[in-house]
Amino acid sequence: MESKVKKETASSRSSSSKRMKLKLVIDKKKKKVILAEAQKDLVDFLIYLLTLPLSAVVKYLQAGADEQVLGSIGKLHGSVVSMTKEGYMKAPYSVCGHILVPQLYTIASILPKLRDDVTHPSEADYVMEKVQYMVADDLSVSPLDFNSVLAALKRCDDPGDVVEKEVEFGTSEALALLNASLHSKEALTAVFLKTEPPKVNV
């Protein structure tokens, strides 16, 4: 980004898992993320979210979640878990988790930089390497170029309010981003500037 953009550094957080670095461009007055500069790993992760079965999404978000956030699908998921345990499901679905916990879909498997063991390739491999990408607050993705950045910065009322901030992106942020993507068109702001994504009315 241009040298005129002020820089901030997020306080580091200790974690046993590996974490990626992500550079955000923020309108500090509006308290809103304008864009994120992203590498292949993050873009692959965002695209992979589109391939997740609904049961996997519920599995990721159900722990400690408000029932209203998951809506009726959370209730459906819970009832199928109960019927599985009580023996009402036919084979092969009588094995608890056979359809509710697809083994293929794990956050760590699609974010190789977050894994201690990176000898196996990521299951998500969609975009070209050695390309810098831009992710908008609504998670729309495009190659990072001068024109796209300039267009994004024009949304700011005062260029002096624009700052850069480096943040860490790990498993907890991945899950939070998945959640925010279902409820908000300002997903990056919701996750990294700690705003609450709206709940779904059921």
PyMOL commands that set and color helices and strands:
alter all, ss='L'
color gray80, all
select helices_A, chain A and resi 40-49+54-62+67-85+107-110+112-114+146-153+159-161+171-183+187-192
alter helices_A, ss='H'
color red, helices_A
select strands_A, chain A and resi 6-9+20-27+32-38+133-136+141-143+162-169
alter strands_A, ss='S'
color yellow, strands_A
deselect
rebuild
show_as cartoon
